Amino acid sequence: MRQLYACTCLTPVALIFATSPLQAETVVSTARTTAISTSTANAGALDNIRISTAGSVKPSSGVAVTIDSANTVINEGAIQITGANDSAGIQAIAGSTGAITNSGSITIDETYTPTDTDNDGDKDGPFAQGARRFGIRTLGNFTGNILNSGSIVVEGNNSAGIALGGPLAGALTNSGSITVTGDNSYGLQAGAISGNAKIMGNIAVQGAGSVGVALQGDIGGALLIQGGISSTGYRSTTPPSDVSKLDADDLLQGGSALIVSGNVAGGIIFDVPPKDTDPANKDEDNDGIEDAKEGTAVIVTKGSAAAVQIGSAVANTSIGPVPGANAAGHGIVINGSILGDGAYKDVQGNGLVIGGLGGSVTVAGGMTVNGSVAANSNGANATAIRLGTGATVPTIKSAGNITATGGSGATTIVRSVVVDAGANLASITNSGRISAAAAVDGTAIAIADNSGTLSLVTNSGTISATSANAGANKAIAIDLSANGSGATVRQTLVAANAAAPVITGNILFGAGNDVLDIADGSVSGTTRFGGGANRLALTGDATYSGDVSFGNGNDVMTLAGTTAVSGNVDFGGGSDSLSLTGTSKFKGAIVGSSGLALTVNGGTLAIANKGAVALSSIDVSGQGAIGVNIDAKAGTFTQYQVSGAASFAAGSKVLVSLANVSQSEGQYLIVKAGTLTGGSNLVTNAVSLPFLFKSNIAANDALGEVRLNIVRKSATELGLNGSQSLAYDAVFKALDNDAQVAGSFLNIANGASFRKALQQMLPDHAGGAFETVTQGSRATARFLSDPRAPFSDQGGWGFWLQQVAWGTSKGLGNTASYDITGWGASGGAEVKTRGLGNFGLSLAYLAGSDGDGDTANEVNTNQFELAAYWRANWGAFHAHARASAAQIGLKGSRSFIGTNAGQTVERRATSSWDGRLFGATAGLSYELKFAKRFSLRPSASIDYYHLKEDGYTEKGGGTAVNLVVNSRTSDEMAVNGSIAAGVQFGGKEPDSTWFRAEIEGGRRQLVGGQIGSTTAHFTNGQNFVLLPERRTDGWVGGLRMTGGTQGFMLGGEFNAEEQQGRAAVALRVTLAIGL
């Protein structure tokens, strides 16, 4: 409560008691059922009355305690009257003198309780049946202080918790609780008060037209609100899930929580306890109350009435300044909270309303909001602060929150601060949050001035207006359109560690000379200036996002520092100027600019126009840059048509933006000026272009012309490899089939990114698919070359089982990279012959993955292989032969991932096709044994594979990405020579355990065949042919281990093969189990 209340008007009381003999008091310490009066309290003589904590006064009707003499009444116990109309707990007759203090309880109630008469699940009927019931009441003038620190409960219509029927020469303080239920009632009602009015504790009213606190006369001191005040006419302030069952008596509208309709000399403060800066000091604001016991102003109205209404319909109202340095001389200080909440559908919410009733309201100094003022509605209008006609508030200074939410229909309006016509508000300074949010089709306005008096809005916090409807003027941050004499909106620089200020929503100016000055943070929305000489200035690192519309005056727009503007600007056709300095950037279209003097001194004009840009002059210096947009397909491009002088200093740049790829080559006249100076300073190496293109500039100062020539780079200039070069033309022509894909290529500014993007456009062609399926088949067949491969001998026949895995990779080279992995399982059975060896059949399933190592492209294979084979062992001599056929299902996915206009562009093309793989292999080996356990086995073999793949058509990637790929045939023949060294451990008995390890080395030499070339085309495009990487010879090596017993054998082999400069590896595990 700070230091506001040292003066209370106690002089009349002091004088009375000074001229009268000191009086004792009559104490009521027992239960009393008859009324008592001060004039007869002491056996028929006048006396003070005190009802002790053990005492009570509970008559059946009338007035429980009456002050009818110059005496005091103190209630520490209980006063109660039940079921009687025209009753009161404590009542002072007109003209009486004394004091009223209640620290006990006063209950003026009835036995009536609403019931559910229509059985719809909620109570029905009035809140109360009785009338004219009062807790504390004065019938006229009263001299003395009135204090309630206890509880007052009143049930009745046209009733009140405290009702002062005349002027109070003293102070009024409520620090207790007051609860009133009934229509057209008051929690506290007072007229003129010569001293301070302190409303603490909690006051709650419920009933149609009922008001929490009504102060209807002049207050000679200050008005302190430091507790809760609530009002509503609803039976429940929280809407139920099903509101269809509610009756009319459930949705009554109450009055305001607080009404002030008289003058307040010491101002109005909605306060909170002081901050605890000194734990040793329990009363830091020196108000006589321990800080921990102080309350917080929480003012709430549930319904359409304003939570706080200041002003009168019949008299003018003046609110004086609140004392103390923290109040800054303002007449209203809000440190607590004010909320007007409509709660139910289509009921408007109103927070604080000043004026608008008929009489004027003048608030000294202005208003401070450090707490919150809010208004909510469910689909209706909502206004947090409204200055009505006749209100004069010099300024609003907000470091807190002023918020409004609601709206639904097209005509609903949600406003945070509104100044009606006929009101006066010179300025708003915001370092907190002022926001309005409208739902569905509602309109949101954060600050709306209909008076034309608001000339300055300063923001270092947040001013925001948002609407679910993105239509024009549905979200207005600041509306100053009624101001015809000139207004300024200034967003100021804040400390480096503070949150950057923000304005979100449209800004509307009037017909005067207006200024939008943005020194920090961001502004987003449309700004509309009127017909004056207006100015838009950005400094520091401020940003602006949205369109700007100037009137027909001589307007100025400046960008300095690192500022940025993104949006279109209409200069209105006046003699205007646009200046960019530092590293500032403007991105958008310019219209109405025939009288515009354009200066680019180090900044960047990334203009969005794709046609003529009329200017009066242009001056580019300090390595400044101007933009040129070319849409060759539409036949449009940016052309600066300068009626006066065009000047380009050394280092001047042109930023080129292309709308499409395949038609952009050509010559463009980008500057046509009355006079041209320094056209040759726009040199080629200063031109910013997509990496795909190169350019040069031809300037003719005499003709006043600057021409831009654009040429596509060659494959060599782009650094393309063989495959990329072969596909380059086809890709170039296909890109414009998808504007987003084309935009991604046009967004590329370096060679590495360009080549990677181009690589994504290519199909599988480097030989990865052939490598995948043949590696798997060769890994499966390799067991035949091992004379001791596990084999379950069942007498005249036998069988075996094995699992294989393989992998390899290749660098980009002249085609494409790949990473191959695979696994499979196979099994076979064979019959034994006398002297001719074994003849068998095998079946294998092999799954492989061929992924492009530099992109997300991939081909997956599913291979089912049937093979017939023969193998024989004649002593140390071993021979084998095998023929196989496999049906292969191939599934491809190719992804293009790029960036255009800051957004990720992704296309995914998928495909599936079949293939058939035929293979044959044969080999011989001879084993030489040494010292019983050691051996050498030289071997030679030959293998051949033939792969036929069907053609396929991709889908899902769009016309710029999908490919049609022709069928492809590949084959390969190789001879292999190697020598294996082995060692064996274990016994020679049939049932003994043994183990053998071998290491093998040799070479694989290709003697025939080649990987097929890949022929493909984009949708409606030309064919291009991609050549595979040539397969290479290489060294081979392996490690083989086998062991087991007569009934169980397990063998494994790791094999490595030099291919494409890297190692292709395979793993085989073979199992044999005796049956």
Solvent accessible surface area in square Angstrom, and as a share of the most:
residue,aa,sasa,rsa
1,M,2,0.01
2,R,57,0.21
3,Q,131,0.58
4,L,17,0.09
5,Y,21,0.08
6,A,101,0.79
7,C,113,0.67
8,T,47,0.27
9,C,52,0.31
10,L,72,0.36
11,T,90,0.52
12,P,48,0.30
13,V,25,0.14
14,A,60,0.46
15,L,110,0.55
16,I,49,0.25
17,F,67,0.28
18,A,83,0.65
19,T,118,0.69
20,S,43,0.28
21,P,111,0.70
22,L,169,0.84
23,Q,64,0.29
24,A,78,0.60
25,E,72,0.32
26,T,30,0.18
27,V,61,0.35
28,V,11,0.07
29,S,57,0.37
30,T,94,0.55
31,A,86,0.67
32,R,81,0.30
33,T,100,0.58
34,T,83,0.48
35,A,51,0.40
36,I,8,0.04
37,S,29,0.18
38,T,0,0.00
39,S,34,0.22
40,T,76,0.44
41,A,16,0.13
42,N,75,0.38
43,A,108,0.84
44,G,54,0.51
45,A,52,0.40
46,L,86,0.43
47,D,5,0.03
48,N,22,0.11
49,I,1,0.01
50,R,63,0.23
51,I,0,0.00
52,S,15,0.10
53,T,112,0.65
54,A,80,0.62
55,G,3,0.03
56,S,14,0.09
57,V,0,0.00
58,K,89,0.38
59,P,12,0.07
60,S,94,0.61
61,S,63,0.40
62,G,30,0.29
63,V,34,0.19
64,A,0,0.00
65,V,0,0.00
66,T,24,0.14
67,I,0,0.00
68,D,46,0.24
69,S,19,0.12
70,A,45,0.35
71,N,0,0.00
72,T,25,0.15
73,V,0,0.00
74,I,53,0.27
75,N,0,0.00
76,E,54,0.24
77,G,10,0.10
78,A,27,0.21
79,I,1,0.00
80,Q,55,0.25
81,I,1,0.01
82,T,56,0.32
83,G,50,0.48
84,A,13,0.10
85,N,73,0.37
86,D,83,0.43
87,S,2,0.01
88,A,1,0.00
89,G,0,0.00
90,I,0,0.00
91,Q,23,0.10
92,A,0,0.00
93,I,68,0.35
94,A,63,0.49
95,G,56,0.54
96,S,8,0.05
97,T,18,0.10
98,G,0,0.00
99,A,26,0.20
100,I,0,0.00
101,T,35,0.21
102,N,0,0.00
103,S,59,0.38
104,G,14,0.13
105,S,37,0.24
106,I,1,0.00
107,T,30,0.17
108,I,1,0.00
109,D,24,0.12
110,E,19,0.09
111,T,122,0.71
112,Y,54,0.20
113,T,86,0.50
114,P,23,0.14
115,T,83,0.48
116,D,50,0.26
117,T,104,0.60
118,D,71,0.37
119,N,135,0.69
120,D,34,0.17
121,G,73,0.70
122,D,28,0.14
123,K,101,0.43
124,D,13,0.07
125,G,25,0.24
126,P,63,0.40
127,F,18,0.08
128,A,1,0.01
129,Q,119,0.53
130,G,5,0.05
131,A,15,0.11
132,R,108,0.39
133,R,8,0.03
134,F,19,0.08
135,G,0,0.00
136,I,0,0.00
137,R,74,0.27
138,T,2,0.01
139,L,77,0.38
140,G,10,0.10
141,N,86,0.44
142,F,2,0.01
143,T,27,0.16
144,G,0,0.00
145,N,47,0.24
146,I,1,0.00
147,L,62,0.31
148,N,0,0.00
149,S,51,0.33
150,G,11,0.11
151,S,38,0.24
152,I,1,0.00
153,V,52,0.30
154,V,0,0.00
155,E,48,0.22
156,G,0,0.00
157,N,29,0.15
158,N,76,0.39
159,S,1,0.01
160,A,1,0.01
161,G,0,0.00
162,I,0,0.00
163,A,8,0.06
164,L,10,0.05
165,G,56,0.54
166,G,11,0.11
167,P,69,0.44
168,L,3,0.02
169,A,30,0.23
170,G,0,0.00
171,A,10,0.07
172,L,0,0.00
173,T,22,0.13
174,N,0,0.00
175,S,46,0.30
176,G,9,0.09
177,S,46,0.29
178,I,1,0.00
179,T,60,0.35
180,V,1,0.01
181,T,30,0.18
182,G,0,0.00
183,D,30,0.16
184,N,85,0.43
185,S,0,0.00
186,Y,52,0.20
187,G,0,0.00
188,L,0,0.00
189,Q,45,0.20
190,A,1,0.01
191,G,17,0.17
192,A,36,0.28
193,I,2,0.01
194,S,41,0.26
195,G,1,0.01
196,N,3,0.02
197,A,0,0.00
198,K,36,0.15
199,I,1,0.00
200,M,15,0.07
201,G,20,0.19
202,N,92,0.47
203,I,1,0.01
204,A,40,0.31
205,V,5,0.03
206,Q,50,0.22
207,G,0,0.00
208,A,25,0.19
209,G,37,0.35
210,S,0,0.00
211,V,11,0.06
212,G,0,0.00
213,V,0,0.00
214,A,0,0.00
215,L,1,0.00
216,Q,83,0.37
217,G,13,0.12
218,D,70,0.36
219,I,2,0.01
220,G,45,0.43
221,G,15,0.15
222,A,2,0.02
223,L,0,0.00
224,L,0,0.00
225,I,0,0.00
226,Q,0,0.00
227,G,5,0.05
228,G,14,0.13
229,I,1,0.01
230,S,42,0.27
231,S,2,0.01
232,T,13,0.07
233,G,0,0.00
234,Y,1,0.00
235,R,44,0.16
236,S,53,0.34
237,T,54,0.31
238,T,101,0.59
239,P,50,0.32
240,P,57,0.36
241,S,129,0.83
242,D,70,0.36
243,V,76,0.43
244,S,94,0.61
245,K,115,0.49
246,L,35,0.18
247,D,43,0.22
248,A,86,0.67
249,D,35,0.18
250,D,3,0.02
251,L,69,0.34
252,L,52,0.26
253,Q,65,0.29
254,G,9,0.08
255,G,11,0.11
256,S,9,0.06
257,A,0,0.00
258,L,0,0.00
259,I,41,0.21
260,V,1,0.00
261,S,23,0.15
262,G,6,0.06
263,N,54,0.28
264,V,0,0.00
265,A,61,0.47
266,G,12,0.11
267,G,0,0.00
268,I,0,0.00
269,I,6,0.03
270,F,0,0.00
271,D,0,0.00
272,V,39,0.23
273,P,43,0.27
274,P,24,0.15
275,K,174,0.74
276,D,108,0.56
277,T,111,0.64
278,D,63,0.32
279,P,118,0.74
280,A,96,0.74
281,N,62,0.32
282,K,142,0.60
283,D,30,0.16
284,E,38,0.17
285,D,8,0.04
286,N,105,0.54
287,D,31,0.16
288,G,73,0.70
289,I,51,0.26
290,E,74,0.33
291,D,21,0.11
292,A,102,0.79
293,K,153,0.65
294,E,15,0.07
295,G,30,0.29
296,T,59,0.34
297,A,0,0.00
298,V,65,0.37
299,I,0,0.00
300,V,29,0.17
301,T,1,0.00
302,K,47,0.20
303,G,1,0.01
304,S,33,0.21
305,A,24,0.19
306,A,11,0.08
307,A,0,0.00
308,V,0,0.00
309,Q,25,0.11
310,I,0,0.00
311,G,1,0.01
312,S,10,0.06
313,A,69,0.53
314,V,143,0.82
315,A,51,0.39
316,N,107,0.55
317,T,4,0.02
318,S,55,0.36
319,I,1,0.00
320,G,11,0.11
321,P,68,0.43
322,V,4,0.02
323,P,62,0.39
324,G,53,0.51
325,A,104,0.80
326,N,128,0.66
327,A,5,0.04
328,A,67,0.52
329,G,37,0.35
330,H,14,0.06
331,G,0,0.00
332,I,0,0.00
333,V,5,0.03
334,I,0,0.00
335,N,27,0.14
336,G,5,0.05
337,S,33,0.21
338,I,1,0.00
339,L,42,0.21
340,G,0,0.00
341,D,20,0.10
342,G,0,0.00
343,A,15,0.11
344,Y,13,0.05
345,K,131,0.56
346,D,93,0.48
347,V,26,0.15
348,Q,76,0.34
349,G,0,0.00
350,N,20,0.10
351,G,0,0.00
352,L,0,0.00
353,V,8,0.05
354,I,0,0.00
355,G,1,0.01
356,G,30,0.28
357,L,81,0.40
358,G,70,0.67
359,G,8,0.07
360,S,40,0.26
361,V,0,0.00
362,T,65,0.38
363,V,1,0.00
364,A,30,0.24
365,G,36,0.35
366,G,0,0.00
367,M,0,0.00
368,T,10,0.06
369,V,0,0.00
370,N,74,0.38
371,G,15,0.14
372,S,31,0.20
373,V,0,0.00
374,A,18,0.14
375,A,0,0.00
376,N,48,0.25
377,S,16,0.10
378,N,76,0.39
379,G,10,0.10
380,A,11,0.09
381,N,62,0.32
382,A,0,0.00
383,T,6,0.04
384,A,0,0.00
385,I,0,0.00
386,R,71,0.26
387,L,0,0.00
388,G,0,0.00
389,T,75,0.43
390,G,23,0.22
391,A,0,0.00
392,T,46,0.27
393,V,0,0.00
394,P,56,0.35
395,T,27,0.16
396,I,0,0.00
397,K,104,0.44
398,S,1,0.01
399,A,56,0.44
400,G,7,0.06
401,N,68,0.35
402,I,0,0.00
403,T,35,0.20
404,A,1,0.01
405,T,60,0.35
406,G,9,0.09
407,G,2,0.02
408,S,29,0.19
409,G,34,0.33
410,A,71,0.55
411,T,125,0.72
412,T,20,0.11
413,I,63,0.32
414,V,0,0.00
415,R,53,0.19
416,S,0,0.00
417,V,0,0.00
418,V,0,0.00
419,V,0,0.00
420,D,23,0.12
421,A,64,0.49
422,G,47,0.45
423,A,2,0.01
424,N,63,0.32
425,L,0,0.00
426,A,53,0.41
427,S,22,0.14
428,I,0,0.00
429,T,53,0.31
430,N,1,0.00
431,S,64,0.42
432,G,16,0.16
433,R,102,0.37
434,I,0,0.00
435,S,14,0.09
436,A,2,0.01
437,A,40,0.31
438,A,8,0.06
439,A,46,0.35
440,V,87,0.50
441,D,57,0.29
442,G,0,0.00
443,T,20,0.12
444,A,0,0.00
445,I,18,0.09
446,A,0,0.00
447,I,0,0.00
448,A,3,0.03
449,D,1,0.01
450,N,70,0.36
451,S,26,0.17
452,G,20,0.19
453,T,47,0.27
454,L,0,0.00
455,S,47,0.31
456,L,56,0.28
457,V,0,0.00
458,T,25,0.15
459,N,0,0.00
460,S,36,0.23
461,G,11,0.10
462,T,28,0.16
463,I,0,0.00
464,S,11,0.07
465,A,1,0.01
466,T,62,0.36
467,S,24,0.15
468,A,78,0.60
469,N,46,0.23
470,A,108,0.84
471,G,36,0.35
472,A,87,0.67
473,N,56,0.29
474,K,33,0.14
475,A,25,0.19
476,I,11,0.05
477,A,0,0.00
478,I,0,0.00
479,D,21,0.11
480,L,0,0.00
481,S,59,0.38
482,A,51,0.39
483,N,2,0.01
484,G,52,0.50
485,S,103,0.67
486,G,16,0.15
487,A,3,0.02
488,T,25,0.15
489,V,0,0.00
490,R,89,0.33
491,Q,1,0.00
492,T,38,0.22
493,L,134,0.67
494,V,30,0.17
495,A,64,0.49
496,A,116,0.90
497,N,145,0.74
498,A,50,0.39
499,A,90,0.70
500,A,60,0.46
501,P,0,0.00
502,V,48,0.27
503,I,0,0.00
504,T,43,0.25
505,G,7,0.07
506,N,18,0.09
507,I,0,0.00
508,L,20,0.10
509,F,11,0.04
510,G,6,0.06
511,A,71,0.55
512,G,7,0.07
513,N,98,0.50
514,D,0,0.00
515,V,28,0.16
516,L,0,0.00
517,D,30,0.16
518,I,0,0.00
519,A,25,0.19
520,D,14,0.07
521,G,10,0.10
522,S,39,0.25
523,V,1,0.01
524,S,39,0.25
525,G,20,0.19
526,T,30,0.18
527,T,0,0.00
528,R,86,0.32
529,F,14,0.06
530,G,18,0.17
531,G,41,0.40
532,G,13,0.12
533,A,53,0.41
534,N,2,0.01
535,R,98,0.36
536,L,0,0.00
537,A,8,0.06
538,L,0,0.00
539,T,57,0.33
540,G,41,0.39
541,D,88,0.46
542,A,0,0.00
543,T,56,0.33
544,Y,2,0.01
545,S,58,0.37
546,G,19,0.19
547,D,61,0.31
548,V,3,0.01
549,S,37,0.24
550,F,8,0.03
551,G,15,0.15
552,N,116,0.60
553,G,13,0.12
554,N,90,0.46
555,D,1,0.00
556,V,56,0.32
557,M,0,0.00
558,T,45,0.26
559,L,1,0.01
560,A,32,0.25
561,G,33,0.32
562,T,86,0.50
563,T,1,0.00
564,A,36,0.28
565,V,2,0.01
566,S,55,0.35
567,G,14,0.13
568,N,71,0.37
569,V,1,0.01
570,D,54,0.28
571,F,0,0.00
572,G,30,0.28
573,G,45,0.44
574,G,11,0.10
575,S,81,0.52
576,D,5,0.03
577,S,37,0.24
578,L,1,0.00
579,S,30,0.19
580,L,0,0.00
581,T,47,0.27
582,G,40,0.38
583,T,100,0.58
584,S,0,0.00
585,K,88,0.37
586,F,0,0.00
587,K,117,0.50
588,G,6,0.06
589,A,20,0.15
590,I,3,0.02
591,V,77,0.44
592,G,35,0.33
593,S,5,0.03
594,S,71,0.46
595,G,23,0.22
596,L,0,0.00
597,A,39,0.30
598,L,2,0.01
599,T,50,0.29
600,V,0,0.00
601,N,69,0.36
602,G,21,0.20
603,G,1,0.01
604,T,30,0.17
605,L,0,0.00
606,A,21,0.16
607,I,5,0.02
608,A,49,0.38
609,N,19,0.10
610,K,95,0.40
611,G,29,0.28
612,A,63,0.48
613,V,2,0.01
614,A,43,0.33
615,L,2,0.01
616,S,34,0.22
617,S,35,0.23
618,I,3,0.01
619,D,64,0.33
620,V,0,0.00
621,S,30,0.19
622,G,46,0.44
623,Q,118,0.53
624,G,0,0.00
625,A,5,0.04
626,I,0,0.00
627,G,3,0.03
628,V,1,0.01
629,N,15,0.08
630,I,1,0.00
631,D,24,0.13
632,A,24,0.19
633,K,136,0.58
634,A,67,0.52
635,G,60,0.58
636,T,53,0.31
637,F,53,0.22
638,T,0,0.00
639,Q,30,0.13
640,Y,0,0.00
641,Q,77,0.34
642,V,6,0.03
643,S,90,0.58
644,G,29,0.28
645,A,54,0.42
646,A,1,0.01
647,S,38,0.25
648,F,3,0.01
649,A,39,0.31
650,A,78,0.60
651,G,28,0.27
652,S,0,0.00
653,K,65,0.27
654,V,0,0.00
655,L,48,0.24
656,V,14,0.08
657,S,60,0.39
658,L,13,0.07
659,A,42,0.32
660,N,10,0.05
661,V,0,0.00
662,S,34,0.22
663,Q,91,0.41
664,S,0,0.00
665,E,73,0.33
666,G,33,0.31
667,Q,103,0.46
668,Y,21,0.08
669,L,31,0.16
670,I,0,0.00
671,V,1,0.00
672,K,82,0.35
673,A,10,0.07
674,G,54,0.52
675,T,84,0.49
676,L,13,0.06
677,T,86,0.50
678,G,14,0.13
679,G,0,0.00
680,S,86,0.55
681,N,46,0.24
682,L,3,0.01
683,V,70,0.40
684,T,59,0.34
685,N,138,0.71
686,A,19,0.15
687,V,21,0.12
688,S,53,0.34
689,L,33,0.16
690,P,10,0.06
691,F,38,0.16
692,L,2,0.01
693,F,4,0.02
694,K,83,0.35
695,S,11,0.07
696,N,67,0.34
697,I,28,0.14
698,A,48,0.37
699,A,37,0.29
700,N,64,0.33
701,D,62,0.32
702,A,101,0.78
703,L,106,0.53
704,G,1,0.01
705,E,24,0.11
706,V,0,0.00
707,R,81,0.29
708,L,0,0.00
709,N,27,0.14
710,I,2,0.01
711,V,65,0.37
712,R,55,0.20
713,K,37,0.16
714,S,53,0.34
715,A,25,0.20
716,T,120,0.70
717,E,85,0.38
718,L,1,0.00
719,G,41,0.40
720,L,22,0.11
721,N,24,0.12
722,G,21,0.20
723,S,2,0.01
724,Q,4,0.02
725,S,43,0.27
726,L,84,0.42
727,A,0,0.00
728,Y,14,0.05
729,D,63,0.33
730,A,5,0.04
731,V,2,0.01
732,F,8,0.03
733,K,120,0.51
734,A,6,0.04
735,L,3,0.02
736,D,31,0.16
737,N,76,0.39
738,D,21,0.11
739,A,74,0.57
740,Q,81,0.36
741,V,0,0.00
742,A,1,0.01
743,G,11,0.11
744,S,2,0.01
745,F,1,0.01
746,L,20,0.10
747,N,83,0.43
748,I,23,0.12
749,A,83,0.64
750,N,75,0.38
751,G,12,0.12
752,A,70,0.54
753,S,50,0.32
754,F,4,0.02
755,R,74,0.27
756,K,115,0.49
757,A,9,0.07
758,L,1,0.00
759,Q,6,0.02
760,Q,10,0.04
761,M,0,0.00
762,L,5,0.02
763,P,6,0.04
764,D,32,0.17
765,H,3,0.01
766,A,6,0.05
767,G,7,0.07
768,G,1,0.01
769,A,2,0.01
770,F,4,0.02
771,E,0,0.00
772,T,1,0.00
773,V,1,0.01
774,T,3,0.02
775,Q,7,0.03
776,G,0,0.00
777,S,0,0.00
778,R,23,0.08
779,A,1,0.01
780,T,1,0.01
781,A,10,0.08
782,R,42,0.15
783,F,3,0.01
784,L,0,0.00
785,S,41,0.26
786,D,4,0.02
787,P,31,0.20
788,R,56,0.21
789,A,6,0.05
790,P,1,0.01
791,F,37,0.15
792,S,4,0.03
793,D,83,0.43
794,Q,43,0.19
795,G,45,0.44
796,G,54,0.52
797,W,105,0.37
798,G,0,0.00
799,F,36,0.15
800,W,1,0.00
801,L,88,0.44
802,Q,10,0.04
803,Q,100,0.45
804,V,3,0.02
805,A,37,0.28
806,W,12,0.04
807,G,11,0.11
808,T,12,0.07
809,S,25,0.16
810,K,8,0.03
811,G,24,0.23
812,L,68,0.34
813,G,54,0.51
814,N,86,0.44
815,T,5,0.03
816,A,8,0.06
817,S,9,0.06
818,Y,8,0.03
819,D,73,0.38
820,I,3,0.01
821,T,85,0.50
822,G,12,0.12
823,W,126,0.44
824,G,0,0.00
825,A,47,0.36
826,S,10,0.07
827,G,18,0.17
828,G,9,0.09
829,A,50,0.39
830,E,4,0.02
831,V,83,0.47
832,K,77,0.33
833,T,54,0.32
834,R,235,0.86
835,G,54,0.52
836,L,115,0.57
837,G,12,0.12
838,N,28,0.14
839,F,96,0.40
840,G,9,0.09
841,L,108,0.54
842,S,7,0.05
843,L,113,0.56
844,A,5,0.04
845,Y,67,0.25
846,L,1,0.00
847,A,19,0.15
848,G,7,0.07
849,S,28,0.18
850,D,6,0.03
851,G,16,0.15
852,D,26,0.13
853,G,40,0.38
854,D,64,0.33
855,T,22,0.13
856,A,60,0.46
857,N,15,0.08
858,E,63,0.28
859,V,9,0.05
860,N,60,0.31
861,T,3,0.02
862,N,55,0.28
863,Q,2,0.01
864,F,119,0.49
865,E,2,0.01
866,L,104,0.52
867,A,1,0.01
868,A,51,0.40
869,Y,9,0.03
870,W,58,0.20
871,R,18,0.07
872,A,4,0.03
873,N,86,0.44
874,W,113,0.40
875,G,76,0.73
876,A,39,0.30
877,F,68,0.28
878,H,6,0.03
879,A,5,0.04
880,H,14,0.06
881,A,36,0.28
882,R,13,0.05
883,A,58,0.45
884,S,11,0.07
885,A,46,0.35
886,A,6,0.05
887,Q,86,0.38
888,I,1,0.00
889,G,26,0.25
890,L,2,0.01
891,K,128,0.54
892,G,10,0.10
893,S,23,0.15
894,R,8,0.03
895,S,12,0.08
896,F,1,0.00
897,I,85,0.43
898,G,16,0.15
899,T,63,0.37
900,N,31,0.16
901,A,90,0.70
902,G,67,0.64
903,Q,125,0.56
904,T,100,0.58
905,V,6,0.03
906,E,100,0.45
907,R,62,0.23
908,R,133,0.48
909,A,0,0.00
910,T,40,0.24
911,S,13,0.09
912,S,74,0.48
913,W,15,0.05
914,D,65,0.34
915,G,0,0.00
916,R,74,0.27
917,L,2,0.01
918,F,100,0.41
919,G,9,0.08
920,A,49,0.38
921,T,24,0.14
922,A,40,0.31
923,G,6,0.06
924,L,98,0.49
925,S,7,0.05
926,Y,104,0.40
927,E,17,0.07
928,L,78,0.39
929,K,140,0.59
930,F,99,0.41
931,A,84,0.65
932,K,174,0.74
933,R,114,0.42
934,F,107,0.45
935,S,6,0.04
936,L,66,0.33
937,R,8,0.03
938,P,57,0.36
939,S,33,0.22
940,A,61,0.47
941,S,32,0.21
942,I,72,0.36
943,D,11,0.06
944,Y,68,0.26
945,Y,8,0.03
946,H,57,0.26
947,L,2,0.01
948,K,71,0.30
949,E,5,0.02
950,D,50,0.26
951,G,35,0.34
952,Y,25,0.09
953,T,88,0.51
954,E,12,0.05
955,K,144,0.61
956,G,66,0.63
957,G,0,0.00
958,G,31,0.30
959,T,65,0.38
960,A,0,0.00
961,V,0,0.00
962,N,24,0.12
963,L,0,0.00
964,V,46,0.26
965,V,5,0.03
966,N,64,0.33
967,S,57,0.37
968,R,23,0.08
969,T,61,0.35
970,S,2,0.01
971,D,36,0.19
972,E,9,0.04
973,M,67,0.30
974,A,0,0.00
975,V,57,0.33
976,N,33,0.17
977,G,34,0.33
978,S,22,0.14
979,I,87,0.44
980,A,3,0.02
981,A,40,0.31
982,G,7,0.07
983,V,33,0.19
984,Q,55,0.25
985,F,102,0.42
986,G,41,0.39
987,G,40,0.38
988,K,176,0.74
989,E,117,0.53
990,P,94,0.59
991,D,111,0.58
992,S,27,0.18
993,T,91,0.53
994,W,45,0.16
995,F,83,0.35
996,R,10,0.04
997,A,23,0.18
998,E,8,0.03
999,I,114,0.58
1000,E,34,0.15
1001,G,32,0.31
1002,G,15,0.14
1003,R,84,0.31
1004,R,7,0.03
1005,Q,69,0.31
1006,L,39,0.19
1007,V,80,0.46
1008,G,31,0.30
1009,G,49,0.47
1010,Q,138,0.61
1011,I,14,0.07
1012,G,10,0.09
1013,S,47,0.30
1014,T,1,0.00
1015,T,30,0.17
1016,A,0,0.00
1017,H,45,0.20
1018,F,1,0.01
1019,T,50,0.29
1020,N,151,0.77
1021,G,39,0.38
1022,Q,78,0.35
1023,N,89,0.46
1024,F,8,0.03
1025,V,65,0.37
1026,L,0,0.00
1027,L,106,0.53
1028,P,30,0.19
1029,E,36,0.16
1030,R,192,0.70
1031,R,15,0.06
1032,T,40,0.23
1033,D,44,0.23
1034,G,2,0.02
1035,W,162,0.57
1036,V,30,0.17
1037,G,22,0.22
1038,G,13,0.12
1039,L,82,0.41
1040,R,12,0.05
1041,M,89,0.40
1042,T,5,0.03
1043,G,13,0.13
1044,G,11,0.10
1045,T,48,0.28
1046,Q,137,0.61
1047,G,38,0.37
1048,F,95,0.39
1049,M,33,0.15
1050,L,85,0.42
1051,G,3,0.03
1052,G,22,0.21
1053,E,4,0.02
1054,F,94,0.39
1055,N,18,0.09
1056,A,30,0.23
1057,E,8,0.03
1058,E,73,0.33
1059,Q,3,0.01
1060,Q,32,0.14
1061,G,68,0.65
1062,R,108,0.39
1063,A,63,0.49
1064,A,2,0.02
1065,V,53,0.30
1066,A,6,0.05
1067,L,86,0.43
1068,R,7,0.02
1069,V,63,0.36
1070,T,0,0.00
1071,L,50,0.25
1072,A,3,0.02
1073,I,74,0.38
1074,G,37,0.36
1075,L,159,0.79
